[in-house]
Amino acid sequence: MVKFTTILLQFAEQGEKTGWTYIQLPEDIVQQLKPGNKKSFRVKGKLDNYKISSVALMPMGDGSFIMPFNAAMRKGTGKRKGAMITVTLEEDKAPLKLNEDFITCLNDEPNALKHFNSLAGSHRNYFSKWIDSGKTDATKTKRIAMAVSEL
């Protein structure tokens, strides 16, 4: 487990990341969490007193990683770009739980299920996270239908 205090940063012009608020984790801290690792991985812990789990750290290519600081994190901590925050992290080894309604619908469509199961775990997780990120049940239902149809 690592604990450190840092400043919330925000990308100015950075392609798809433009405008993202994030926490930068220097290489030495990442190596304490997961020695020898250079790929994305998930962590759990606290941002001040706000609990997090299954949050992806993304490599930046120079040994450092970033943790996107999403809207739920901003609301939970009350912090914005430029604020100081205390970060306590450890690797989250728990498998990501896929959206149950999505899996139920996939089970009714054998071809879609077969294709879904042939995808890399990160792609399967992407579908589930995208569905779960819908704010209303109607949006989640629409996303499930779209995903099953495309698969």
C-alpha positions in Angstrom: 0.0 0.0 0.0 1.2 3.5 -0.8 0.1 6.9 0.6 1.1 10.2 -0.8 -0.3 13.8 -1.3 -0.4 15.3 -4.7 -2.1 18.0 -6.8 -5.0 17.3 -9.1 -3.9 18.2 -12.7 -5.8 18.7 -15.9 -4.7 18.1 -19.5 -4.8 21.2 -21.8 -4.2 19.8 -25.3 -3.7 16.1 -25.1 -5.7 14.5 -27.9 -8.6 12.4 -26.5 -7.5 13.3 -22.9 -8.0 17.1 -23.4 -9.8 18.5 -20.4 -9.3 15.4 -18.2 -8.6 15.9 -14.5 -6.1 13.3 -13.3 -3.6 12.3 -10.6 -0.1 11.6 -11.7 1.7 8.7 -10.1 5.5 8.8 -10.5 7.4 5.7 -11.4 8.7 5.0 -7.9 5.2 4.9 -6.4 3.9 2.7 -9.2 6.8 0.3 -8.7 5.8 0.1 -5.0 2.3 -0.9 -6.0 3.2 -3.4 -8.8 6.9 -3.9 -9.2 8.2 -4.4 -12.8 4.8 -3.5 -14.3 4.5 -1.2 -17.3 0.8 -1.9 -18.3 -2.5 -0.6 -17.1 -3.8 -2.1 -13.9 -6.5 -1.5 -11.3 -6.2 -0.1 -7.8 -8.4 0.5 -4.8 -8.1 2.7 -1.8 -9.0 6.3 -0.8 -8.9 9.7 -2.2 -8.9 11.8 1.0 -11.8 9.9 2.7 -13.6 8.9 -0.5 -13.3 5.1 -1.1 -12.5 3.9 -4.6 -12.1 0.4 -6.2 -11.4 -1.1 -9.6 -9.9 2.2 -10.9 -7.5 1.9 -13.8 -4.1 3.4 -13.7 -2.8 4.2 -17.2 0.8 4.2 -18.3 2.2 7.4 -19.8 5.2 5.9 -21.5 7.9 7.5 -19.3 7.4 5.1 -16.3 4.7 7.3 -14.7 1.0 6.5 -14.7 -2.1 8.6 -14.4 -5.4 8.0 -12.7 -8.3 9.8 -14.4 -10.2 11.8 -11.7 -13.8 11.3 -12.9 -17.0 13.2 -12.0 -17.9 10.7 -9.2 -14.5 11.3 -7.6 -14.8 15.1 -7.9 -18.2 14.9 -6.3 -17.1 12.5 -3.6 -14.0 14.5 -2.6 -15.3 18.0 -3.4 -12.0 18.6 -5.2 -11.2 20.1 -8.5 -8.1 20.9 -10.6 -5.3 22.5 -8.6 -6.5 21.0 -5.2 -4.2 19.0 -2.9 -5.4 15.4 -2.3 -4.2 12.6 -0.1 -4.1 9.3 -2.1 -3.9 5.9 -0.5 -3.7 3.0 -3.0 -3.1 -0.7 -3.3 -3.5 -3.1 -6.3 -7.1 -4.3 -6.7 -6.9 -7.9 -7.7 -10.6 -8.6 -7.5 -12.1 -9.5 -10.9 -14.3 -6.9 -12.5 -18.0 -8.0 -12.2 -19.7 -7.7 -15.6 -23.2 -6.2 -15.8 -25.7 -9.0 -15.0 -28.4 -7.8 -17.4 -25.9 -7.6 -20.2 -24.8 -11.1 -19.6 -28.4 -12.4 -19.4 -29.1 -10.8 -22.8 -25.9 -12.2 -24.3 -27.0 -15.7 -23.1 -30.1 -15.4 -25.3 -27.9 -14.6 -28.3 -25.4 -17.5 -28.8 -23.5 -15.8 -31.7 -23.1 -12.5 -29.8 -22.0 -14.4 -26.7 -19.5 -16.4 -28.7 -18.0 -13.2 -30.2 -18.0 -11.5 -26.8 -16.2 -14.4 -25.2 -13.5 -14.3 -27.9 -12.6 -10.7 -27.0 -9.8 -9.7 -24.7 -10.8 -9.2 -21.1 -10.2 -5.5 -21.3 -12.7 -5.2 -24.2 -15.3 -7.3 -22.4 -14.8 -5.0 -19.3 -15.1 -1.9 -21.6 -18.6 -3.0 -22.7 -19.8 -3.6 -19.2 -18.3 -0.3 -17.8 -19.9 1.6 -20.7 -23.3 0.1 -19.9 -22.9 0.7 -16.2 -21.9 4.3 -16.8 -25.4 5.1 -18.1 -27.2 7.4 -15.7 -30.7 6.1 -16.2 -32.1 2.6 -16.6 -33.4 3.6 -20.0 -29.8 4.5 -21.1 -28.4 1.3 -19.7 -31.1 -0.7 -21.5 -30.4 1.1 -24.8 -26.7 0.4 -24.4 -27.3 -3.3 -23.7 -29.4 -3.6 -26.8 -26.8 -1.7 -28.9 -23.9 -3.9 -27.6 -25.7 -7.2 -28.1 -26.8 -6.1 -31.6 -23.3 -5.1 -32.6 -21.7 -8.3 -31.2 
